[in-house]
Amino acid sequence: MHFSQIKASDLILCNHIGEVVEGDYPVNRARLPEIIIPLCCRTSGKAKCLNLSPYAAA
């Protein structure tokens, strides 16, 4: 899926323990530690955004 195809309704907002605050999709709890820890370590800024896609490649 290309970024141009993503709508606001496709996004979720979750808190630091992985609970969905807004959105209709579940959080992949298996990947939560590898997502949350690096984001929490960055103290600059008030909010953080991360995109995870099943089509992303390393």
One Martini backbone bead per residue (centre of mass of N, CA, C, O) as a GRO file, in nm:
protein
   58
    1MET     BB    1   0.096   0.037   0.024
    2HIS     BB    2   0.055   0.356  -0.030
    3PHE     BB    3   0.057   0.656   0.131
    4SER     BB    4  -0.179   0.778  -0.050
    5GLN     BB    5  -0.392   0.547   0.071
    6ILE     BB    6  -0.396   0.678   0.343
    7LYS     BB    7  -0.614   0.729   0.607
    8ALA     BB    8  -0.724   0.849   0.900
    9SER     BB    9  -0.900   0.583   0.957
   10ASP     BB   10  -0.626   0.394   0.960
   11LEU     BB   11  -0.554   0.511   1.226
   12ILE     BB   12  -0.381   0.505   1.544
   13LEU     BB   13  -0.409   0.554   1.901
   14CYS     BB   14  -0.161   0.506   2.150
   15ASN     BB   15  -0.026   0.427   2.432
   16HIS     BB   16   0.252   0.324   2.629
   17ILE     BB   17   0.082   0.025   2.669
   18GLY     BB   18  -0.112  -0.031   2.398
   19GLU     BB   19  -0.366   0.129   2.412
   20VAL     BB   20  -0.645   0.213   2.250
   21VAL     BB   21  -0.773   0.540   2.196
   22GLU     BB   22  -0.779   0.547   1.874
   23GLY     BB   23  -0.959   0.338   1.675
   24ASP     BB   24  -1.011   0.007   1.486
   25TYR     BB   25  -0.731  -0.117   1.560
   26PRO     BB   26  -0.499  -0.321   1.656
   27VAL     BB   27  -0.224  -0.403   1.846
   28ASN     BB   28   0.100  -0.521   1.814
   29ARG     BB   29   0.225  -0.668   2.096
   30ALA     BB   30   0.492  -0.801   1.994
   31ARG     BB   31   0.608  -0.500   1.892
   32LEU     BB   32   0.595  -0.290   2.121
   33PRO     BB   33   0.883  -0.267   2.247
   34GLU     BB   34   1.029  -0.181   1.971
   35ILE     BB   35   0.855   0.086   1.964
   36ILE     BB   36   0.846   0.233   2.247
   37ILE     BB   37   1.139   0.265   2.347
   38PRO     BB   38   1.256   0.459   2.129
   39LEU     BB   39   1.035   0.678   2.169
   40CYS     BB   40   1.090   0.732   2.480
   41CYS     BB   41   1.398   0.820   2.449
   42ARG     BB   42   1.278   1.061   2.306
   43THR     BB   43   1.256   1.397   2.436
   44SER     BB   44   1.180   1.528   2.185
   45GLY     BB   45   0.897   1.647   2.203
   46LYS     BB   46   0.535   1.563   2.245
   47ALA     BB   47   0.525   1.375   1.988
   48LYS     BB   48   0.471   1.059   1.817
   49CYS     BB   49   0.546   0.892   1.504
   50LEU     BB   50   0.442   0.574   1.356
   51ASN     BB   51   0.506   0.346   1.088
   52LEU     BB   52   0.329   0.043   1.017
   53SER     BB   53   0.387  -0.218   0.778
   54PRO     BB   54   0.347  -0.518   0.610
   55TYR     BB   55   0.524  -0.387   0.352
   56ALA     BB   56   0.770  -0.349   0.498
   57ALA     BB   57   1.127  -0.311   0.469
   58ALA     BB   58   1.469  -0.367   0.573
   0.00000   0.00000   0.00000
